[in-house]
Amino acid sequence: MRSDYLQLINARGELVAGNGSGLRIPPLTTVRPPPDARLKDAVACPGEGPCLMVAVLRLDGRVAQTLFGGEEHFVLGGRLMPPALATPYLEIGFGTAVLIASAVAAWATWMVVGRTLRPVQEISATMREATASDLSLRVPAAPGDDEIAEFARTSNLYLDRLEKAVSAQRRFASLVSHELRAPVSALHVQLEEALMYPDEVEPRSALRLTLRTTERLQAIIDDLLAYTRVKNSGMAAHQQLDLVELVEEELAALPRSGIDIRLHRSGRPTVMGSRVQLLRVLDNLLANARRHARTCIDVSVARSDRQAVLVVQDDGEGIPPEDRERIFEPFVRLEEGLRLDPGGSGLGLAVSRETCVAHGGSLTVEDCPSGARFVIRLPVYEQPSAADAA
C-alpha cells in the first residue's frame, strides 16, 4: 500500500529519517506496538489538516542491533484517510441502515409469524365457542400435513368425542328421568288415593301396593348404580377365576323350576376378574333365559384360542337380528320382555355388556337355530412360566 508519509522514529520519539512529506511534519503518532507484536494501526488527527491512517512497525531486533546499536526504532507510515472515513456520515449511515434492516426484519417476522399462527388463533377461538355453547362446531381444516393441520384434525376429533359423550349423557339422563317418573307417579297416585278415600281404600292393601312400587323404584336405582359404577369405574379388584366353577356355583344357587338347565364343559379356562361382577352378569343372562325358555337352557363353557367362551342359550322365541344391539342399550326393552317381566328396569343387559367390556371381553347375541344365544368372551389367564418369572 502506498504511504503519503514515511518516518523513522527512535525509542525516544525523535524523527530520524523520512520521505519528503514525512520530514516536514512532527512524528505521526506516539502509539507503539505492544511487546508481543511488531505492528500496530492507529489514527492520527493533527490539529490542522485531515486525519491520517498510520501503521507503526517495530524494526527487527537484528536490524536495530546492526544499524542502531540495539536501540529500538520504529517505521511510521501514514496515509490520508478517505473522506468517507474522516467524517461521521459513514457511521451515521451504517447505523441508520442497521436500524432500517432491523425494523424490516422485525416487520417481516411479525407478518410471517402472524400468518403462521392465524390458523391456530382461529382453532382456539372455535374451540372456546364450541365448548362454551355449541359442540356441533368444527375448527377450519388447514391444508397440508404440517403441525397446524394435525392440530386441526386432532381438535375436530376431540370435539366429535366430546359431542358424542355429552349427547350420550343427556340421553341417559332423559331415559333415567323417564324410567323413574313412572314408579314415582304411581306411588304418588296410590298415596293420594289412600288419603282422599280412606273409607274405600283398605290400608293393608294400599301399603302392599306402595311397597311393590317402592321395590320397583329401588330395583331401578340399584341397576342404575351398578351400570354407572361399571361404566365409569371399570373392573373392580380381580382374581383368578375358574369359569366352570363360577358357572356351577351360580347354577346351584338357582331356585327349582320347570326349565331344564344343562351344562356343557370343554376344558376349565381361567380368567382374571371380579367374582361379584361376573356372577351378576351370569345371573342376568340366566334370569333372562329362564323367562324366555320353553323347556330347556344350554350353558356351555369352552376355550377358543386365547379366549374363554361362555354361552347361554334358550329355546324361546329368540331375538330379531335388528334388535340384537338395541337390547344392550340402557332401558331398551322389547315387547316380549315387557310382557314376561313388566317390572324390569331394562338395565340388566346394559350392565352385563359394560362389565364384560371392563374385563377386556365382549357380550354379543349370535345366530342359532332357535331361541336366543348370548355369548361372553373373556381373555384367558395364562399362568406365567418359570422363564418369564426369571
Salt bridges, closest charged atoms under 4 A:
ASP4 OD1 - ARG2 NH1 2.70
GLU14 OE1 - ARG12 NH2 3.40
ASP60 OD2 - ARG62 NE 3.33
GLU71 OE2 - ARG12 NH1 2.72
GLU72 OE2 - ARG58 NE 3.16
GLU150 OE1 - ARG153 NH2 3.10
ASP160 OD1 - ARG138 NH2 2.58
GLU163 OE1 - ARG138 NH2 2.66
ASP223 OD1 - ARG280 NH2 2.89
ASP242 OD2 - ARG268 NE 2.95
GLU248 OE2 - ARG265 NH1 3.18
GLU249 OE1 - ARG275 NH1 2.71
ASP298 OD1 - ARG262 NE 2.84
ASP298 OD1 - HIS264 NE2 3.08
GLU317 OE2 - ARG294 NH2 2.72
ASP323 OD1 - ARG326 NH1 2.96
GLU325 OE1 - ARG353 NH1 2.75
GLU329 OE1 - ARG171 NH2 3.28
GLU336 OE2 - ARG339 NH2 2.55
ASP341 OD2 - ARG291 NH1 3.68
ASP341 OD2 - ARG333 NH2 3.92
GLU354 OE2 - LYS231 NZ 3.25
GLU366 OE1 - ARG373 NE 3.78
GLU366 OE2 - ARG377 NH1 2.78
ASP367 OD1 - ARG324 NH1 2.30
GLU382 OE2 - ARG303 NH2 2.54
